[in-house]
Amino acid sequence: MKVLFDCTSVRAAEGTLRARISGIGYYTYSLMKALQKGNFPDLELNFCRQPSMKQWLKHQQQLPDVLKQFPSIQFLPFPVTVSDFLGKSAGYFTNNIGHFDIIHGTDHYVYPFKEGKKVMNIHDLTFLKYPQFCTNIVKQYTRRIKKCLPWTDLIITFSESTKKDIIDYLGVKKEKIFITSEASRYDFNYLKTINIDLIKSKTNYDFSQKYLLFVSTIEPRKNIISLIKAFNICKEKYHLHHHLILIGNKGWQYEPIFAEIENSPFSDQIHHLGYLTDAQLAIFYAHADMFIYPSFYEGFGLPILEAMTLGTPVITSSVSSMPEVGGDAAIYVNPHDVDALANRIYQLGLDPILRQSLIEKGKNRAKLYSWERVAQETLKAYSYLA
């Protein structure tokens, strides 16, 4: 089975070749590694990517460092920003790129080869369900997906919740949607492989101070304002001794979130940390008293799994895909009910037996997920079309 796998979403930090992998790029990179590492003798894996507009204008074909471990990656001769015009170039792809059994587009589009089966990842439908949470650039995903649907043979997504959204919002038949899982970047022995004391000494936080933790992009869909309000209630009503740490890059429409922090009477106890190394992030997960993820909507909810892997009890939303990921190993709350969220935080802090139970259940839950499993499920999706 000859597969062309698009790795455009694995991007380097601005001005460097060092990848800052998160979100879709992290999924793509991890799956590339798992497919290459796995024992799949019938799989012939080929990689391609589009240059950024800046690279295209400068005629550059530079790879992020993390991609240099893979066999020759073919650059397509047009930038990402013209992907909306893919429908006009079907003949070009077949005549100039080659013939493949499967063409896998990992970021809400897939190339229109005349031959071969086309697979497209849809990670979530935020831009359709909650357009108020998106920038105009993200909203363009709608047009891109709809343009690709006529030539797409199979959609891969990551939860029953998102599958239902794809059926309801895009009119795709359920038989054309295949669900695979995702997995944590960490394994259960990860903390044993790093120098914790050294990393702590280079990190701007006093770990003797207990804290609640949130990890994800700083943007409205993540419901961070409700988390800050719940934190305020916990401080005022329950005299919580913890600080609140928010870890994640600034996304879009983040200004009201930081205004909420500034207006909090406990603003000196709310800390925003930007991009951290995997090792730094693991230490914050492992030392948190609890991980709180009150998002309005997720395609999967990977931070929940990462927290569980590293032994942190989880409070998350009762909607979208989050109960699918957390199973019986998390506490769930209505993301619109700030008082209920504050109460769950308080109750978990009071109950060491519940906390330990969630830690053990979380570790067992996380064992169900691995990138080896994702690779096997993806290969099953390919075989479904063969």
LINRAVEN-V314206 format. One line per field, one symbol per residue. ss: DSSP state (~ for helix, > for strand, _ for the rest). phi: phi as a letter, one per 30 degrees, with the letter a starting at -180 (. if undefined). A space follows every 10 residues. Layout:
BEGIN
ss: ???
phi: ???
END
This chain:
BEGIN
ss: _>>>>>____ _>______>_ __~~~~~~~~ ~~~~~~~___ ___>>>>>>> __~~~~~___ ____~~~___ __>>>>___~ ~~~~~~~~~~ ~~~~~~____ _>>>>_____ ______>>>> >____~~~~_ ~~~__~~~~~ ~~~~~~~~~_ ___>>>>__~ ~~~~~~~~~~ ___~~~>>>_ _________~ ~~~__~~~~~ ~_________ >>>>>__>_~ ~~_~~~~~~~ ~~~~~~~~__ __>>>>>__> ____~~~~~~ ~~~___~~~> >>>____~~~ ~~~~~~~__> >>>_______ _~~~~~~~~_ ___>>>>___ _~~~~~____ >>>____~~~ ~~~~~~~~~~ _~~~~~~~~~ ~~~~~~____ ~~~~~~~~~~ ~~~~~_
phi: .ccccdcedd ccdeibcddc dahdddeddd dedddddddb dccccbcbac ddeddddchc bcceedcddc eecddddade dcddceddbe deeddcckcb dbccccbiab ddddcicccb dcdabedcdb ddcbdddddd eedddddded cdcaccbbad ddedddddcc iddddccbcc cbaddccdce ddcbddddde dccdaddddd acbbblddad ediddddddd dedddddchd cdcbcccldd cbhdeddddd dddddcddcc bccddcdedd ddddedcdda cbbcedabdb jdeeddddec icdccbdcbh ddddddhccb ccbddccddd dddddddddd cdddeddddd ddddddddca dddddddddd dedecd
END
